[in-house]
């Protein structure tokens, strides 16, 4: 089959998941075209559909429009209007495709009107959701709000929440545009997100499935811990607690809860044996305030270096407050490193409590600290490493995910 995959970026969580899916589908025999607004990978088999100048104009125009409504700067990228984009319905890859496969298409790539233009083509459309945006009035994660179950409005992301605010307007616009989708399959990367999508009035006419993201287990695999530490210039006599985020300062990633749990840990253990390993963007003045020595790796882009970081760590601590099916958890488990996380979103589907890691109660620093203690206990390390790796091999391998998507593609074409 000829599949056209659409995603704004080639990097970021959704972009990485999208590129891995394209590789899995190609390995399964499909002809895959990937269309993006920005291609940081520079791979020849990825096509950008607009100039960088045009995309940046779209991006800034949407941000300026949202700036008039946002409650504060902390939510600047938590809400997408989708009022700027590009009509790609006549692009050769779209015209030749048997299946149009949408992923994360916000921030100036496709507008809601562009989605309508694709729907009108009458081709089967599969839409993989990486967050909640497809069925809300514009937010990517609704937190405790459940307005999207009826009709958005009174949005806490806006500075003047009202019944007919911008979220309500977008919700109604989506309702009208989605009526043009006649052959729509929604794929959520977690059962948690699939359950939310099934409750949505916007997606009531779509078939909804749950298929996780794939990972290349030949690339992400364990390296001897001592060797990995030496290759990264890290101390071999310390246990390393790894934290990873594209932007450590993103409140949704919950770094403050890791800090609180480390303060508790410091009070009861000989913390001289522990150190913190951080990968991602962070304000460096924060590093001096942490209760443990810090080894800062910055934002790594080379897969080999990322694999070394996971393999060097004794535990990957991920205190996210909202998340779907994070690639980072999958990557860590594939490298045999257990994961500590809060029991939120799709994360409980990725971690078997006290087998491949530890699930702490949300926003409970004491339980998070208990999880660190449990994972770092030498009596648990070997069995967790094996279980973590095996879980990924069984659930997230290329062949398994390719077969699941192929089944949906075939069903769509037979309608």
VOGU-3710 file (C-alpha; in Angstrom, 3 decimals, decimal comma):
1> xxxxxxxxxx> 0,000/0,000/0,000  0,996/3,613/-0,527  0,835/5,540/2,751  1,226/9,323/3,110  2,259/10,187/6,680  1,811/13,797/7,835  3,499/15,337/10,893  4,635/18,905/11,547  8,113/18,004/12,770  10,616/15,177/12,453
11> xxxxxxxxxx> 11,802/15,786/16,013  9,946/15,990/19,337  7,922/13,151/20,823  5,331/12,860/18,060  7,896/13,428/15,319  10,187/10,685/16,594  7,249/8,280/16,988  6,084/9,140/13,469  9,517/8,508/11,928  9,747/5,165/13,733
21> xxxxxxxxxx> 6,332/4,157/12,455  7,373/5,062/8,901  10,421/2,795/9,305  8,259/-0,036/10,677  5,783/0,264/7,792  8,574/0,284/5,203  10,078/-2,795/6,838  6,648/-4,385/6,448  6,577/-3,717/2,697  4,538/-0,499/2,469
31> xxxxxxxxxx> 5,498/2,474/0,285  5,647/5,391/2,688  5,884/9,123/1,962  6,475/11,455/4,921  5,315/15,069/4,562  6,346/17,690/7,123  6,571/21,428/7,682  10,104/21,213/9,103  12,730/18,522/8,565  15,555/18,727/11,099
41> xxxxxxxxxx> 16,611/15,173/10,275  17,660/16,221/6,737  16,693/12,754/5,490  16,119/12,575/1,747  12,987/10,415/2,082  11,136/13,176/3,979  9,422/15,952/2,025  8,815/19,462/3,364  5,638/20,883/1,874  6,453/24,582/2,308
51> xxxxxxxxxx> 9,413/26,897/2,613  10,877/27,561/6,036  9,827/31,230/5,703  6,212/30,278/4,968  6,082/27,823/7,849  7,564/30,334/10,321  5,026/32,921/9,175  2,194/30,460/9,822  3,665/29,541/13,189  4,056/33,159/14,348
61> xxxxxxxxxx> 0,666/34,236/13,000  -1,072/31,551/15,047  0,966/32,307/18,175  0,146/36,027/17,905  -3,558/35,249/17,573  -3,458/32,960/20,611  -1,423/35,530/22,575  -4,557/37,704/22,679  -6,410/34,925/24,514  -3,831/33,046/26,597
71> xxxxxxxxxx> -4,173/33,093/30,391  -0,404/33,471/30,821  2,840/32,673/29,013  3,046/29,237/30,652  0,198/28,008/28,406  1,555/29,595/25,214  2,209/26,233/23,562  -0,439/24,221/25,384  -3,223/25,355/23,008  -3,361/25,321/19,187
81> xxxxxxxxxx> -5,866/27,283/17,101  -5,054/25,580/13,757  -6,063/28,700/11,842  -2,938/28,767/9,661  -1,563/26,029/7,428  -1,131/24,887/3,845  -3,440/23,098/1,431  -1,580/19,911/0,483  -4,564/18,050/-0,956  -3,065/18,238/-4,462
91> xxxxxxxxxx> 0,444/17,213/-3,426  1,581/14,218/-5,533  2,160/12,042/-2,460  -1,392/12,741/-1,296  -2,899/12,162/-4,723  -1,056/8,832/-5,110  -1,698/7,591/-1,580  -4,078/4,756/-0,743  -4,160/5,968/2,872  -3,657/9,460/4,319
101> xxxxxxxxxx> -2,152/9,040/7,783  -2,274/12,118/10,022  -0,178/12,516/13,163  0,592/15,789/15,017  -0,234/18,512/12,493  -0,333/21,731/14,555  1,755/24,933/14,735  1,418/26,112/11,164  1,410/22,844/9,202  -2,291/22,090/8,628
111> xxxxxxxxxx> -5,241/24,286/9,550  -8,719/22,991/10,260  -9,697/24,109/6,763  -6,783/22,058/5,391  -8,139/18,997/7,218  -11,468/19,560/5,468  -9,673/19,719/2,100  -8,101/16,328/2,797  -11,412/14,842/3,953  -13,179/15,949/0,777
121> xxxxxxxxxx> -10,768/13,814/-1,286  -12,698/10,778/-0,050  -9,588/8,733/0,690  -9,412/6,664/3,896  -7,841/8,718/6,664  -6,073/7,289/9,696  -5,260/9,766/12,458  -2,794/8,769/15,173  -3,341/10,889/18,288  -0,338/11,886/20,373
131> xxxxxxxxxx> -2,388/14,067/22,726  -6,000/15,222/23,198  -6,081/18,086/20,667  -8,196/16,308/18,030  -11,208/16,184/20,356  -10,868/19,379/22,422  -11,494/23,037/21,717  -7,764/23,576/21,244  -5,842/22,343/24,290  -3,395/19,455/23,959
141> xxxxxxxxxx> -4,092/18,192/27,476  -7,285/19,060/29,340  -5,961/18,351/32,839  -8,997/18,079/35,159  -11,355/19,871/32,745  -14,063/17,725/31,151  -15,833/20,345/29,049  -14,711/18,548/25,880  -17,110/15,702/26,784  -20,017/18,033/26,015
151> xxxxxxxxxx> -18,943/21,280/24,382  -15,848/23,315/25,125  -16,104/26,790/26,610  -15,104/28,499/29,860  -11,559/27,363/29,072  -9,058/27,740/31,905  -6,269/28,243/29,345  -7,809/31,603/28,375  -7,540/34,847/30,332  -11,292/35,518/30,088
161> xxxxxxxxxx> -13,093/32,148/30,213  -16,618/32,411/28,822  -19,247/30,056/27,448  -18,569/31,302/23,898  -14,814/31,800/24,183  -12,184/30,787/21,628  -12,243/27,139/22,784  -15,986/26,986/22,150  -15,562/28,496/18,683  -12,861/25,987/17,723
171> xxxxxxxxxx> -14,883/23,093/19,130  -17,839/24,062/16,945  -15,585/24,550/13,925  -14,181/21,049/14,426  -17,693/19,639/14,711  -18,578/21,124/11,316  -15,320/20,110/9,607  -15,268/16,575/11,009  -18,664/15,953/9,410  -16,775/15,750/6,099
181> xxxxxxxxxx> -14,761/12,721/7,275  -16,532/9,670/5,831  -13,817/7,062/6,406  -11,910/8,061/9,535  -9,969/5,725/11,810  -8,586/7,176/15,022  -5,558/5,455/16,551  -4,591/6,403/20,089  -1,115/5,446/21,268  -2,476/4,390/24,657
191> xxxxxxxxxx> -5,662/2,771/25,946  -6,034/5,789/28,251  -6,204/8,208/25,307  -8,409/5,829/23,294  -10,946/5,744/26,152  -11,053/9,552/26,265  -11,487/9,730/22,475  -14,424/7,292/22,595  -16,248/9,659/24,945  -15,802/12,615/22,597
201> xxxxxxxxxx> -18,842/13,957/20,723  -16,482/15,176/17,995  -15,260/11,656/17,187  -18,557/9,784/17,549  -18,517/8,709/13,877  -14,897/7,473/13,868  -13,576/3,975/14,481  -11,203/4,213/17,443  -8,274/1,872/18,055  -5,319/1,587/20,412
211> xxxxxxxxxx> -1,880/0,863/18,932  1,318/1,877/20,755  4,279/3,534/19,087  7,070/1,261/17,803  10,767/1,331/18,637  13,786/-0,162/16,874  15,042/-2,660/19,452  18,206/-3,250/17,412  19,184/0,379/18,047  17,844/0,760/21,568
221> xxxxxxxxxx> 19,393/-2,086/23,502  21,401/-2,465/26,730  25,082/-1,559/26,936  27,255/-2,648/29,843  26,638/0,010/32,501  30,285/0,583/33,382  31,277/0,911/29,737  28,392/3,338/29,044  29,440/5,519/31,996  33,056/5,550/30,873
231> xxxxxxxxxx> 32,091/6,483/27,309  30,089/9,466/28,611  32,741/10,490/31,123  30,493/9,694/34,101  31,578/8,321/37,490  31,476/4,536/37,642  31,221/4,431/41,443  27,852/6,207/41,694  24,254/5,218/41,058  22,782/7,591/38,489
241> xxxxxxxxxx> 19,198/8,871/38,504  18,314/9,992/34,970  15,819/12,736/34,084  14,978/13,426/30,429  12,789/16,116/28,871  12,992/18,237/25,738  12,494/21,199/28,070  13,128/20,434/31,737  11,332/23,671/32,666  8,042/22,450/31,173
251> xxxxxxxxxx> 5,796/22,165/34,250  3,964/19,216/32,717  7,189/17,192/33,040  7,054/17,558/36,837  10,728/18,254/37,551  9,793/19,950/40,847  8,455/16,601/42,121  11,762/14,932/41,399  13,488/17,709/43,343  11,170/17,183/46,327
261> xxxxxxxxxx> 11,701/13,428/46,321  15,484/13,864/46,137  15,365/16,150/49,169  13,565/13,378/51,059  16,012/10,774/49,785  18,972/12,866/50,891  17,669/12,887/54,472  17,683/9,116/54,849  20,471/7,741/52,665  24,176/8,104/52,218
271> xxxxxxxxxx> 23,668/10,287/49,186  27,387/10,292/48,415  26,670/7,195/46,340  24,037/8,968/44,224  24,114/11,516/41,406  21,595/13,049/39,029  21,970/12,740/35,250  19,986/15,250/33,159  19,360/15,169/29,417  17,491/18,032/27,748
281> xxxxxxxxxx> 17,229/21,813/27,849  17,403/23,417/31,306  18,210/26,773/32,886  21,666/26,086/34,281  21,057/28,102/37,463  18,637/25,363/38,543  21,483/22,845/38,629  23,156/24,560/41,592  19,999/24,238/43,696  19,647/20,463/43,404
291> xxxxxxxxxx> 20,338/18,229/46,421  22,618/15,810/44,523  25,663/16,249/42,269  24,514/16,794/38,689  25,957/15,557/35,415  24,348/17,560/32,622  24,446/16,025/29,132  22,526/18,763/27,319  20,189/17,923/24,417  21,533/14,792/22,761
301> xxxxxxxxxx> 20,552/14,059/19,148  22,793/11,090/18,274  21,040/7,792/18,942  24,279/6,157/20,110  24,763/8,818/22,787  21,136/8,591/23,912  21,426/4,802/24,264  24,580/5,260/26,334  22,777/7,694/28,644  19,905/5,280/29,284
311> xxxxxxxxxx> 22,316/2,375/29,767  24,511/4,366/32,151  21,543/5,206/34,388  20,389/2,977/37,240  16,868/4,410/37,100  14,994/6,733/34,767  12,829/9,066/36,887  9,878/10,568/35,012  7,518/12,577/37,251  5,248/13,813/34,406
321> xxxxxxxxxx> 1,892/15,224/35,476  0,230/14,661/32,084  1,454/12,331/29,341  0,256/9,858/26,749  2,788/7,150/25,794  6,230/8,754/26,188  8,979/7,581/23,825  11,481/8,133/26,616  9,964/5,406/28,794  10,026/2,991/25,879
331> xxxxxxxxxx> 13,640/3,886/25,115  14,739/3,410/28,719  13,021/0,043/29,080  14,498/-1,122/25,757  17,939/-0,343/27,192  17,117/-2,382/30,286  16,837/0,617/32,621  13,790/0,555/34,944  11,462/3,545/35,037  9,929/5,389/37,977
341> xxxxxxxxxx> 6,868/7,477/37,101  3,569/8,751/38,410  0,487/6,633/37,726  -1,035/9,020/35,153  -2,226/8,988/31,525  -0,927/6,118/29,422  2,140/5,518/31,581  0,641/2,616/33,626  0,354/0,715/30,323  4,137/0,945/29,916
351> xxxxxxxxxx> 5,349/0,081/33,402  4,514/-3,101/35,301  4,643/-2,003/38,925  7,596/-3,512/40,778  8,502/-5,641/37,763  9,776/-3,253/35,084  9,745/-0,180/37,301  7,664/1,599/39,913  4,387/3,529/39,643  4,050/6,224/42,304
361> xxxxxxxxxx> 0,822/7,970/43,212  0,492/11,298/41,355  2,184/14,297/42,960  3,291/12,289/45,994  6,968/13,056/46,591  7,208/10,498/49,402  5,941/7,655/47,192  8,239/8,814/44,380  11,133/8,645/46,838  10,005/5,142/47,845
371> xxxxxxxxxx> 10,144/4,174/44,201  13,725/5,381/43,923  14,654/3,295/46,944  12,948/0,190/45,572  14,554/0,391/42,142  18,009/1,251/43,487  17,922/-1,739/45,848  20,680/-4,086/44,537  18,445/-7,117/45,161  16,039/-5,938/42,459
381> xxxxxxxxxx> 18,349/-4,667/39,694  19,053/-7,776/37,575  15,484/-9,056/37,378  14,108/-5,585/36,571  16,612/-5,098/33,744  15,601/-8,359/32,066  11,874/-7,763/32,547  12,096/-4,218/31,169  13,845/-5,290/27,976  11,516/-8,249/27,420
391> xxxxxxxxxx> 8,415/-6,063/27,844  9,533/-3,813/24,980  10,472/-6,746/22,757  7,010/-8,227/23,212  4,907/-5,077/22,854  6,664/-2,381/20,822  8,631/-4,166/18,098  8,365/-3,082/14,442  6,666/-6,250/13,197  3,933/-6,160/15,846
401> xxxxxxxxxx> 3,054/-2,496/15,168  3,216/-2,886/11,374  0,706/-5,764/11,472  -1,681/-3,769/13,666  -1,665/-0,756/11,328  -1,846/-2,901/8,189  -5,048/-4,448/9,539  -6,597/-0,983/9,978  -5,457/0,121/6,514  -7,032/-2,955/4,926
411> xxxxx> -10,290/-2,449/6,809  -10,409/1,192/5,692  -9,889/0,323/2,050  -12,608/-2,329/2,129  -15,323/0,119/3,257
//
